[in-house]
Amino acid sequence: MPESSSFSFTLPTGVRFGEGEVRALPAEAAALCLRRPLVVTDAHLAASDLFQSAMQACRAAGLDVQVWEGVVPNPTDSSVHEGLAQYQSRGCDGLVALGGGSAIDTAKAVGVLAASGGQEIGAYFEPDPAPIVPLPSLIALPTTAGTGSEVTWVSIVTSSRTGRKAVIRNRALFPAVSIVDPALTATMPPALTAHTGLDAFSHAMETYTSRQVAPVSEPLAFRSIELIVGALPRAVRDGADREARRQMSLAATMAGIAFTNSMLHTGHHVSHVLTSRYHLPHGLACILTIPAVLAYLRPVVGQKIARLAPLFGAPRDLPQDRAEVWVVEGVREFISRVGVASMEEVTGDSVDAIPGLVAEILEHGPNPFSPRPMDAGAYTWVLERTFNTGKSLADPPPGT
C-alpha cells in the first residue's frame, strides 16, 4: 500500500505517563478549574486502597469529589442516564473517570448529556448523530492497558433497544488530560490483563494494516505491536512485573493515539456481532479473527505484514512470502500463549454458525477501512479459518 500523500492528525489530550503520576490528579483538576467533579468508577475500584488514597489527596487539596460507583461492563444507555442524574443532582462541574474503558466511555457519554441539557444518549449514536457541544472537562485515569479510550474521541454504548453496541464519535469527547499510571493496572487478574492487552494488540494491528493509516500512526502502531508481543505474556504470567505493566500501558496509549488518527477495520467490525451474540469481553471478541484477517489481507498488505516477522522471532533474511505466513502463524501462537482458547471453546458454537454470523456482520454495515473489500465470501473465508475447520492459515487467500 502506498503511503498517504495527505492526512490529518489530532491529539488534543494532554498525557502524563509514569508510575506514581496518579498523584498529579489534584493539580490537574485545579488547572482545569474543577471544584466538584463527579468521579466515575465501579464498586470494586472504589473499595481499593489506591482509589481511597487518591480521593483523600483530592479532598486535602480542596476538591469536593463526588464518587459514583455505577459503571457497568460494556456501558448501557440506562447506566449513562443514571450517571447524568448523579452529575446533575450533585451539582458537579467536571468529570474524572477512573477505571477501564467502560468507566472512561461512560464518563464521556455522561459529559455529552450534561453539555446538551439531558437529551437521550441515543440521539448521538452514529450514523446520524445530533450536534455535540463542548463537554465538561474530563480527566481519564485508565486502570487497564487496552482500550486506549484515554486518548480517543469515541465512546461505545450498548443500546437497550437493539442490544447492539453503538458509537458516539466527536472531537469533543477527547479527555482534557489523561494520567496513565502503570501502577493502576497492577491488580488486574490474568484474564483481564490478557483480554485488555489483546484489545490494544488488535488496535495496533488493524491500524497498521488500515487503508487509512496515516504516516504518523504507522510507526506508533508498529512499536505498540512490538511492545505487546514482548510484554503481554509476562504481564499475564506475573502481574507484579512492573516493567511489563509499564510497557503494556505505554503500548495501549500509543495504539489508542494511532487508531484515532487512522481508523480500525475487520477485527473490530466482526467483534460487535461476536460480543452481542456470545457476550464476550470486547478484547477477546476483537482478537479471535485477527490471524485469519491477516491471512486474507496478504495479497494487498503482504509486504507490511512481512515487516513484522522479526517481532515474532523470524530470521531477518526470510523471503517475503514465508515471512507473511510466519507472522500469521505467529499471531495465532501469541494469542494462544496468553491464554485465549479456540473459537469453538470461547463461543460454545461450531462451524455451522458461520452463515448466520456472516449475515449479521453484513447487516451491521460497511467495513470501509479494510484494505481489501469484505463481502460475504470474504467473511466466510475468515470465519472458516477462525473456527477449527482444519483449513490452514497458509492457504493462498482468494485473489492470489
ROVOLUM-250166 format. One line per field, with one value per residue: residue number from 1; x, y, z of N, C-alpha, C in turn. Coordinates in pm, whole numbers. Each point is the difference from the previous one (the first is absolute). Layout:
! residues N
pos: (NUM/...)
n.xx: (X/...)
n.yy: (Y/...)
n.zz: (Z/...)
ca.xx: (X/...)
ca.yy: (Y/...)
ca.zz: (Z/...)
c.xx: (X/...)
c.yy: (Y/...)
c.zz: (Z/...)
This chain:
! residues 400
pos: (1/2/3/4/5/6/7/8/9/10/11/12/13/14/15/16/17/18/19/20/21/22/23/24/25/26/27/28/29/30/31/32/33/34/35/36/37/38/39/40/41/42/43/44/45/46/47/48/49/50/51/52/53/54/55/56/57/58/59/60/61/62/63/64/65/66/67/68/69/70/71/72/73/74/75/76/77/78/79/80/81/82/83/84/85/86/87/88/89/90/91/92/93/94/95/96/97/98/99/100/101/102/103/104/105/106/107/108/109/110/111/112/113/114/115/116/117/118/119/120/121/122/123/124/125/126/127/128/129/130/131/132/133/134/135/136/137/138/139/140/141/142/143/144/145/146/147/148/149/150/151/152/153/154/155/156/157/158/159/160/161/162/163/164/165/166/167/168/169/170/171/172/173/174/175/176/177/178/179/180/181/182/183/184/185/186/187/188/189/190/191/192/193/194/195/196/197/198/199/200/201/202/203/204/205/206/207/208/209/210/211/212/213/214/215/216/217/218/219/220/221/222/223/224/225/226/227/228/229/230/231/232/233/234/235/236/237/238/239/240/241/242/243/244/245/246/247/248/249/250/251/252/253/254/255/256/257/258/259/260/261/262/263/264/265/266/267/268/269/270/271/272/273/274/275/276/277/278/279/280/281/282/283/284/285/286/287/288/289/290/291/292/293/294/295/296/297/298/299/300/301/302/303/304/305/306/307/308/309/310/311/312/313/314/315/316/317/318/319/320/321/322/323/324/325/326/327/328/329/330/331/332/333/334/335/336/337/338/339/340/341/342/343/344/345/346/347/348/349/350/351/352/353/354/355/356/357/358/359/360/361/362/363/364/365/366/367/368/369/370/371/372/373/374/375/376/377/378/379/380/381/382/383/384/385/386/387/388/389/390/391/392/393/394/395/396/397/398/399/400)
n.xx: (84/-24/101/-88/-44/-117/0/-81/43/-70/53/-124/7/16/117/-27/121/-21/76/-108/-29/-62/115/7/-91/29/127/-24/-70/95/88/-95/33/24/-122/-95/104/-69/35/22/-50/54/-87/51/15/-124/3/76/112/38/-125/-9/124/-38/-111/74/89/-104/-55/122/-12/-112/17/-120/79/-79/-3/-5/-50/-70/129/-49/39/66/30/-110/-99/-57/119/6/-129/31/109/-79/-91/105/43/-123/-38/124/-49/37/131/15/84/10/57/-25/62/-59/-5/-64/88/101/-48/-28/116/53/-76/34/124/-25/-64/101/75/-77/-2/55/24/-82/80/-108/-30/105/-73/111/-45/-102/115/-62/1/130/-30/94/68/-52/97/75/29/80/-27/61/-78/-21/67/-93/-103/92/-113/110/20/-125/-66/3/-130/9/-126/-46/-69/-82/-23/124/59/18/130/-5/34/62/13/80/62/-124/7/97/55/-17/6/103/-21/104/-45/108/27/-83/84/73/-124/16/-103/55/-125/-22/118/-33/-125/37/103/-84/-80/101/27/-130/0/114/-40/-120/57/93/-110/-44/-102/-31/98/17/87/-70/-114/53/97/-103/-72/105/32/-129/-3/113/-49/-116/62/82/-97/-96/75/93/-79/-38/124/40/-114/95/10/65/109/-53/-43/121/58/-85/16/129/1/-81/71/115/-55/-43/116/59/-89/9/123/-47/-73/-94/14/39/108/-1/-5/73/82/-59/6/128/17/-84/55/128/-23/88/108/3/108/-66/-113/80/63/-116/-44/80/36/-127/-30/109/-37/-123/66/61/-96/-50/24/31/46/-109/-80/72/-16/-110/47/100/-113/-25/126/-42/76/91/60/-111/-24/-49/-21/118/48/-79/24/128/-33/-70/89/92/-89/-33/129/22/-111/38/120/-84/-38/-3/-117/-36/-42/15/115/37/-53/53/45/-50/63/-97/62/92/-92/-46/125/24/-121/29/118/-59/-91/116/13/47/107/-9/56/-65/127/-79/-79/-96/-27/-113/57/39/-114/-58/88/-18/-131/11/89/-106/-107/2/16/122/-56/105/65/75/-128/24/-9/-130/14/61)
n.yy: (-120/97/76/39/70/-24/61/-33/72/-56/73/43/-130/65/-62/-48/-47/-105/-88/9/10/-103/25/9/-89/30/-2/-112/-44/48/-55/-92/56/-129/5/-50/-77/-61/-85/-41/-100/-113/-83/-87/88/40/-131/25/-39/-35/-43/-59/-41/-27/-52/-59/-27/-36/-63/-52/-8/-29/-117/35/-108/-29/-107/-45/-109/66/-2/-39/-128/38/127/14/25/-102/-62/39/-29/-112/-10/33/-85/-80/23/-3/-108/-30/63/-98/24/-130/-75/-102/-65/-89/-68/-106/-57/-87/25/-4/-106/-50/41/-45/-109/-9/26/-88/-77/11/-7/-104/-16/-119/25/-88/-90/-73/125/-44/-111/-54/19/36/41/36/133/-3/61/92/-105/-29/62/-88/-59/-71/-99/-57/-101/1/-93/70/65/69/-21/-6/-43/-46/16/-121/-24/-120/5/-94/-12/41/82/7/25/94/-13/123/79/71/81/73/103/34/-129/65/-81/88/-93/-77/-64/-42/-60/-64/67/78/-61/19/35/26/-86/-122/-43/94/-32/-128/9/81/-79/-100/75/34/-130/-23/99/-46/-127/36/82/-87/-75/108/10/46/-88/89/70/85/-59/-22/88/76/-41/17/112/29/-49/65/105/-15/-31/95/90/-24/-94/92/98/-89/-37/127/21/-48/-43/90/-55/-122/37/53/-105/-74/78/1/-131/-12/91/-54/-119/54/61/-117/-74/91/-4/-124/-36/-78/-134/-110/-6/133/2/-109/65/100/-83/-31/128/44/-89/11/130/16/-3/132/0/-94/68/102/-75/-62/98/65/-121/-38/111/-14/-128/48/83/-116/-19/78/-65/-94/105/67/-102/-20/132/-60/-78/90/70/-95/47/57/-78/94/-109/-19/-77/98/-91/-49/124/16/-123/30/120/-49/-96/98/73/-107/-28/128/0/-117/58/99/-121/41/-57/-111/35/-131/-2/111/-42/-123/57/-25/-65/-72/74/-38/-67/-34/-31/-56/-53/-27/-46/-55/-42/-25/-13/101/-44/135/-36/-110/-42/-104/4/17/-113/-62/-10/127/40/-72/47/119/-15/-51/97/59/-60/-103/38/13/117/-3/71/-102/-41/-4/127/21/-4/-111)
n.zz: (0/-87/43/94/-103/60/116/101/99/100/96/27/32/116/-15/122/-23/79/60/73/-131/58/58/-133/39/127/-40/-68/103/82/-86/9/117/23/51/-78/-33/-95/95/-124/74/44/57/-86/-97/25/17/-105/58/-123/-22/118/-28/-124/52/91/-96/-73/101/24/-132/66/-65/-35/0/-102/76/-125/57/-93/-27/-117/-12/-109/26/70/-84/67/-3/-126/-15/63/-75/-100/49/18/-120/-44/66/-31/-106/-80/-9/5/-69/85/-101/96/-94/-52/-120/78/95/-85/-65/120/48/-113/7/128/-41/-98/88/86/-110/-38/131/-25/-128/-56/60/-28/33/71/-18/-54/-123/79/55/112/-19/20/113/29/44/120/63/-68/116/-79/84/-104/38/-132/-64/-65/52/68/70/74/-126/9/-115/55/6/57/-41/82/-109/96/-100/-48/118/-93/-18/50/-100/94/-103/76/-58/33/-40/-61/92/97/95/-28/113/-70/109/-44/112/-70/-84/108/36/-130/8/-12/16/94/54/-23/44/99/29/-23/73/81/3/13/91/52/-3/42/86/33/-9/65/-82/122/11/97/-69/76/-38/-119/24/39/-105/-80/63/-9/-124/-25/65/-62/-114/42/26/-90/-60/18/-44/-93/-21/8/64/79/-125/71/-54/15/120/20/-57/71/105/-27/-23/105/64/-39/24/115/14/-28/66/95/-45/6/102/54/-7/-60/76/4/-132/-6/82/-64/-104/15/32/-94/-84/33/11/-97/80/-4/80/68/-9/27/89/18/-78/82/46/-8/66/77/12/20/80/3/-90/97/115/-89/-70/38/-29/-111/2/41/-96/-1/14/-91/-3/-111/-77/3/-43/72/-108/-77/-94/35/-9/-106/-41/19/-46/-101/-16/-4/-67/-73/-10/-29/-72/-49/-15/-28/-45/-128/25/-61/-121/-22/68/-62/-115/10/-111/-119/-97/53/90/-89/-67/120/38/-116/9/128/-38/-106/90/60/-131/-72/-59/1/114/-37/-7/32/-107/90/-65/-33/-121/15/54/-95/-91/56/7/-122/-3/52/-51/79/-125/45/-27/-77/91/-37/-5/-129/41/-9/-129/47)
ca.xx: (-84/81/-20/-95/62/-61/-62/-18/44/-50/13/-18/9/129/27/106/27/105/-41/-15/-61/-134/11/-21/-142/-49/56/-62/-138/6/37/-121/-96/-105/-23/-85/-12/-58/97/-75/76/-87/5/123/111/-25/37/144/83/55/-107/-27/113/-13/-110/45/89/-84/-72/98/32/-116/-99/-119/-24/-124/30/-112/54/-100/48/-21/75/-72/-99/-132/-60/-62/103/42/-102/16/116/-42/-81/94/75/-87/-52/110/53/141/50/97/-1/123/-28/105/-40/33/-69/-142/-12/32/-108/-118/21/-15/-142/-63/38/-81/-134/8/21/-113/-121/-67/-68/29/132/-16/-3/137/60/16/62/-64/-1/-32/122/57/69/111/-36/73/136/11/131/-8/106/-27/50/32/87/-65/-96/51/-105/53/52/-82/-118/-109/-63/-83/-113/-93/-139/-94/-105/46/97/126/88/-11/119/-4/133/6/123/-28/13/137/24/90/127/2/110/23/90/-1/-29/-144/-38/73/-88/-81/25/57/-92/-26/124/9/-105/22/122/-29/-72/103/68/-87/4/126/10/-97/50/117/-44/-117/17/10/107/77/144/36/-58/60/107/-58/-61/107/66/-95/3/127/-7/-100/51/99/-40/-128/13/60/-99/-99/65/40/-58/88/112/-24/44/-100/-116/33/1/-137/-70/52/-47/-144/-19/51/-95/-118/34/15/-125/-84/40/6/-120/11/-80/-78/-8/-100/-129/-58/-14/-129/-94/40/-31/-144/-53/60/29/143/74/27/131/-3/-78/78/124/-21/12/116/92/-60/-9/132/20/-81/52/135/22/9/92/96/132/-6/-10/132/87/-20/48/101/-63/-47/113/41/128/-20/19/-107/-71/-124/-117/14/-12/-142/-61/60/-71/-137/8/54/-107/-87/72/7/-132/-13/96/-52/-113/-125/-35/-49/-132/-103/-1/-41/-141/-87/-69/76/5/-138/-45/61/-93/-74/91/29/-119/-4/110/-39/-105/59/42/124/130/67/143/76/74/-65/-145/-50/-137/-40/102/119/-27/-7/138/63/-61/36/134/-4/-48/96/-52/110/50/127/21/99/-66/-4/-130/-61/57/146)
ca.yy: (120/122/89/107/127/101/-60/88/-61/82/-51/112/-45/1/-130/-16/-143/-47/-56/103/121/20/108/129/24/127/114/7/46/143/72/7/78/-86/11/-110/-96/-132/-106/-110/-122/-113/-29/-72/96/99/-59/-28/94/101/96/78/91/106/88/76/104/101/75/81/113/87/-46/-65/-109/-74/-132/-80/-134/-69/-48/-142/-41/31/96/4/133/24/35/137/93/2/86/138/39/24/122/118/13/36/130/-19/92/-69/-146/-78/-141/-86/-138/-45/69/19/120/119/17/47/141/79/7/88/135/39/34/117/119/22/28/-121/-74/-143/-26/-59/104/31/-118/-5/82/130/57/140/77/-12/121/-34/-70/38/-53/-140/-58/-145/-79/-139/-105/-113/35/-62/67/126/101/120/92/-8/87/-95/-70/-112/-19/-102/45/-95/-29/-96/-92/13/111/117/85/147/42/145/53/49/-109/-17/51/115/-53/-140/-37/-142/-48/-147/-61/-18/-125/-112/-99/-73/-144/-43/-1/139/47/-55/50/142/10/-42/111/92/-65/10/140/27/-78/50/129/-24/-52/75/72/142/23/123/-23/19/-110/-129/-38/-20/-132/-100/-6/-58/-145/-50/1/-95/-136/-28/26/-55/-130/19/61/-104/-99/61/134/90/38/144/44/-48/88/130/-13/-19/129/84/-55/24/142/23/-58/88/118/-42/-34/119/75/-84/-83/-145/-68/-124/-63/71/-6/-131/-13/49/-111/-104/46/-1/-136/-92/76/-12/124/70/-32/-138/-3/66/-68/-136/-12/73/-79/-27/127/27/-92/46/128/-15/47/145/60/-103/55/56/-112/-64/86/-33/-135/-7/16/-132/-91/-50/49/123/-21/-86/54/68/-88/-80/92/28/-115/-5/97/-47/-109/54/68/-102/-61/102/7/-122/6/83/-66/5/-130/2/59/-93/-2/131/30/-116/-18/-77/53/16/136/98/76/97/106/83/83/107/93/83/91/100/115/-14/-11/79/22/-120/22/-82/-1/-112/-39/-124/-101/32/-29/-146/-48/34/-76/-141/-18/35/-124/-109/-79/-66/82/60/144/15/-14/126/65/29/112/-14)
ca.zz: (0/0/113/-29/-36/87/117/114/126/111/136/92/139/67/59/101/4/89/129/103/-54/58/99/-67/-22/55/-72/-131/20/30/-123/-80/80/54/143/45/-110/22/-24/-62/25/40/143/32/5/105/129/5/76/-91/-29/120/17/-100/40/117/-49/-65/103/71/-87/-7/-97/56/-94/15/-56/-49/-23/-81/-130/-31/-120/-124/49/-64/1/130/97/-33/51/146/28/-19/116/111/-32/16/137/90/-39/-38/-102/-83/11/14/-26/52/-29/-134/-108/32/83/-79/-97/73/35/-123/-35/100/-38/-116/47/88/-82/-90/77/43/-105/-1/-55/-133/-103/-41/-62/-144/-105/-18/135/26/28/135/41/88/123/121/1/41/28/-7/64/-35/90/-85/-113/-113/-87/-53/4/63/-102/-120/-11/-18/112/-45/92/-47/-9/61/-98/-100/57/-72/37/-87/6/3/-46/-18/61/134/96/48/135/9/51/40/90/-26/105/-8/130/12/-68/62/63/-98/-3/-128/-114/-39/-60/-136/-90/-29/-78/-137/-60/-48/-113/-118/-42/-69/-123/-97/-45/-85/-129/-46/-126/30/97/-21/19/141/77/-30/93/133/0/-7/131/94/-22/54/146/49/-21/103/139/46/67/133/88/32/86/128/5/75/-85/-19/-132/-95/14/-59/-145/-47/9/-107/-128/-15/-28/-136/-95/0/-80/-140/-70/-8/-117/-119/-7/10/-103/4/132/81/-68/33/146/47/-12/95/135/24/-7/97/123/26/27/-126/-55/-48/-125/-107/-38/-48/-145/-53/-85/-131/-72/-57/-111/-113/-50/-55/-137/-15/99/34/31/136/94/7/79/141/29/106/132/39/5/-131/-51/-76/-144/-49/-117/40/10/122/114/18/67/134/84/21/96/125/72/58/112/106/63/81/111/109/63/-73/-55/-137/-22/46/147/49/-32/15/-128/-99/-136/-48/30/-90/-85/80/41/-118/-25/101/-27/-114/48/89/-80/-79/67/-103/18/-34/-125/-103/18/78/-34/67/-23/79/141/13/-5/129/109/-17/54/141/57/-21/-111/-68/-112/40/-20/-107/-130/-77/6/-130/-72/-19)
c.xx: (87/-30/-93/73/-61/-69/-23/42/-39/28/-13/14/142/20/114/20/110/-55/-1/-68/-143/1/-25/-147/-49/50/-64/-145/-3/32/-120/-113/-118/-8/-77/-19/-74/106/-77/84/-97/26/130/118/-18/40/151/75/52/-104/-25/112/-10/-111/38/91/-78/-71/96/39/-120/-104/-116/-40/-128/16/-130/56/-86/46/-26/85/-84/-115/-130/-54/-65/103/52/-101/3/117/-34/-81/89/76/-85/-45/108/66/146/39/107/-2/141/-39/118/-47/48/-77/-146/-21/24/-109/-128/13/-15/-148/-78/30/-77/-137/2/15/-123/-128/-84/-81/38/135/-9/-3/139/71/19/-103/-58/-9/-47/130/43/79/114/-46/62/138/3/146/-16/121/-28/61/20/90/-58/-79/57/-101/49/54/-84/-121/-127/-53/-90/-106/-94/-143/-92/-111/41/90/135/82/-14/119/-39/142/-2/125/-24/21/144/10/92/139/-17/124/17/108/-3/-31/-149/-46/49/-90/-90/30/47/-95/-29/124/11/-101/20/127/-21/-87/99/74/-84/-7/124/6/-99/41/113/-41/-120/28/17/111/78/148/46/-49/74/115/-49/-61/106/66/-93/-4/125/-3/-93/48/100/-54/-125/13/60/-101/-108/57/29/-50/84/123/-20/41/-98/-125/25/-6/-141/-79/45/-54/-147/-28/48/-97/-127/23/3/-135/-97/28/7/-121/32/-81/-52/-11/-105/-138/-72/-28/-135/-105/35/-35/-149/-55/50/37/147/58/47/133/7/-75/79/112/-23/24/130/96/-57/-17/134/28/-77/58/134/15/18/95/106/137/3/-8/136/97/-10/67/108/-58/-48/110/49/141/-24/15/-107/-65/-138/-117/5/-12/-146/-68/53/-76/-141/-1/51/-104/-93/67/9/-131/-21/88/-51/-134/-132/-25/-51/-139/-111/-11/-53/-149/-95/-75/92/-4/-140/-53/44/-102/-80/86/29/-119/-7/110/-38/-110/57/51/132/124/100/152/83/76/-44/-150/-44/-146/-30/106/124/-21/-9/139/70/-55/28/137/11/-60/98/-52/111/56/122/1/102/-61/6/-139/-60/67/149/30)
c.yy: (124/85/114/130/115/-71/108/-74/93/-69/117/-37/13/-132/11/-149/-30/-51/111/126/23/113/137/33/132/122/15/48/150/81/15/76/-84/18/-119/-101/-126/-104/-124/-126/-114/-35/-70/97/99/-51/-20/108/112/107/89/101/117/98/85/115/113/86/89/123/93/-39/-71/-113/-76/-135/-71/-134/-82/-52/-150/-37/23/96/0/143/30/37/142/101/6/90/147/50/30/131/124/19/43/133/-5/94/-63/-148/-55/-145/-82/-144/-39/78/25/126/126/26/50/148/89/17/86/146/52/47/124/128/34/37/-122/-74/-148/-27/-61/102/28/-120/22/-96/140/72/144/76/-13/127/-38/-57/68/-64/-142/-37/-151/-64/-147/-97/-131/49/-64/92/124/112/130/101/-3/92/-83/-47/-108/-28/-104/54/-104/-37/-110/-109/7/117/111/92/146/45/149/51/54/-106/-28/46/122/-45/-148/-26/-151/-48/-152/-69/-25/-131/-124/-107/-72/-149/-44/7/141/61/-46/65/148/19/-41/102/103/-57/10/143/26/-73/51/139/-19/-45/76/69/150/29/125/-28/19/-117/-132/-37/-18/-140/-110/-16/-60/-152/-61/-9/-109/-144/-37/4/-73/-139/13/58/-98/-100/55/143/101/42/147/47/-47/86/136/-7/-18/130/93/-48/30/146/35/-54/84/125/-37/-24/117/79/-85/-90/-149/-68/-135/-64/64/-8/-132/-11/47/-111/-110/39/-10/-142/-86/68/-16/133/62/-41/-141/-9/60/-88/-133/-14/59/-89/-26/127/34/-91/46/127/-13/51/151/66/-101/53/58/-111/-66/80/-31/-130/-5/16/-134/-106/-53/49/121/-19/-92/61/52/-96/-85/88/33/-113/-12/94/-50/-113/48/72/-101/-66/96/9/-121/7/84/-52/4/-135/15/63/-91/1/131/22/-114/-32/-72/70/20/142/102/73/106/117/94/91/115/104/94/98/115/122/-22/-5/77/10/-126/25/-92/7/-126/-24/-131/-109/24/-32/-151/-60/22/-87/-149/-28/46/-115/-112/-95/-76/76/79/151/26/-19/132/63/21/120/-8/-99)
c.zz: (0/121/-39/-31/80/115/105/126/113/133/97/146/51/71/100/17/102/132/106/-48/50/102/-61/-17/61/-78/-138/10/28/-124/-93/71/46/151/53/-113/44/-37/-44/11/29/145/39/13/115/137/16/77/-89/-31/121/26/-97/38/122/-43/-67/105/79/-80/-19/-103/70/-94/37/-71/-39/-45/-96/-134/-14/-120/-125/30/-81/3/135/106/-25/53/153/39/-17/119/121/-23/29/145/99/-38/-42/-114/-89/32/17/-20/49/-18/-138/-105/29/82/-83/-104/67/32/-124/-35/99/-33/-119/45/89/-81/-82/73/27/-104/6/-67/-139/-112/-56/-62/-149/-59/-15/134/4/26/146/30/94/134/122/-2/57/19/1/66/-29/100/-74/-113/-124/-89/-68/8/63/-101/-127/9/-16/135/-59/106/-60/5/62/-96/-97/58/-66/54/-102/27/8/-34/-28/69/140/107/43/145/-3/40/27/82/-13/96/-3/132/18/-64/74/59/-99/6/-138/-118/-48/-64/-145/-93/-34/-83/-144/-72/-55/-120/-127/-50/-85/-134/-106/-52/-100/-140/-58/-134/23/100/-38/24/144/84/-20/94/144/11/0/137/105/-14/62/152/53/-16/108/142/44/61/140/97/40/100/139/3/74/-79/-43/-138/-107/6/-64/-151/-56/7/-112/-135/-22/-34/-141/-105/-7/-83/-149/-66/-5/-127/-127/-21/-4/-109/46/138/88/-63/34/149/51/-5/101/143/29/1/115/133/42/46/-131/-62/-55/-132/-116/-52/-71/-150/-57/-80/-139/-82/-64/-119/-123/-64/-70/-143/-13/101/42/39/142/104/18/87/150/42/109/141/54/-13/-132/-35/-90/-151/-59/-123/41/17/126/124/29/78/142/94/31/103/136/82/66/121/118/76/91/124/116/52/-71/-66/-143/-6/53/152/56/-17/31/-128/-96/-135/-57/22/-104/-88/76/44/-118/-30/98/-25/-113/38/81/-77/-70/88/-88/13/-18/-130/-114/22/75/-36/71/-17/83/148/23/3/134/112/-12/59/144/81/-36/-108/-73/-118/48/-24/-109/-139/-76/10/-137/-65/-21/-112)
